[in-house]
Amino acid sequence: MRSQAFRTFSLAFDRVMGQMHIGRALYGSALAGVDMTESFRASIVLGVSALDSYVHNLCVESIVESYANTRPRNSYFGDVRIGLIAAEMGVLSGTSSWLEGEVRSLFSRDTFQRPDDISKVLRFVDDTPKRWTRISTRLGATPENTKAQLNSIVSRRNMIVHEADIDPVWGDSRSLTADDTEGAINFISKLAEAIDDECW
């Protein structure tokens, strides 16, 4: 059964695909000189954001369900660090609803886009060995290739977000095709699905 985090990811990813389709449909049309590759750039940014959000949500969901004993606790469950005030509120309330906010706060300043960062947090979801090998096998790739492809996509996302995708040497926008974009966002979608299949 799919995680709630994946169902939320799927809804967010519909927006990514919508942005991609707009860009593809209008690319090359005469819209007062509007460069529709910006739609492709937006698709990559939204795609990486959807993956980051998915990993956050998957981690929170796993910890909260483990706390509520609706999911088996793994060997890293005890490594979750929460504040004493939050714990006290939890004890006094007699519910587990406080925990979700506390765990979200715990990870709120972290990004889970690069493979190493994703690995650090996936341990709270799945502590079995060779996660990246299992995930990559579902993608028909090696762990090294999967990680390299994800790193490449995240690096391009960072160029878009932090540099306006302008090549600092030439001062021009870096090229980006519809096929490049579609390949990147399809990879992100398949990666999230593989993580959910293997780790959830």
Secondary structure, 3 states (H helix, E strand, C coil): CCCHHHHHHHHHHHHHHHHHHHHHHHCCCCCCCCCCHHHHHHHHHHHHHHHHHHHHHHHHHHHHHHHCCCCCCCCCHHHCCCCHHHHHHHHHHCCCHHHHHHHHHHHCCCCCCCHHHHHHHHCCCCCCCCHHHHHHHHHCCCHHHHHHHHHHHHHHHHHHHHHCCECCCCCCECCCCHHHHHHHHHHHHHHHHHHHHHHC
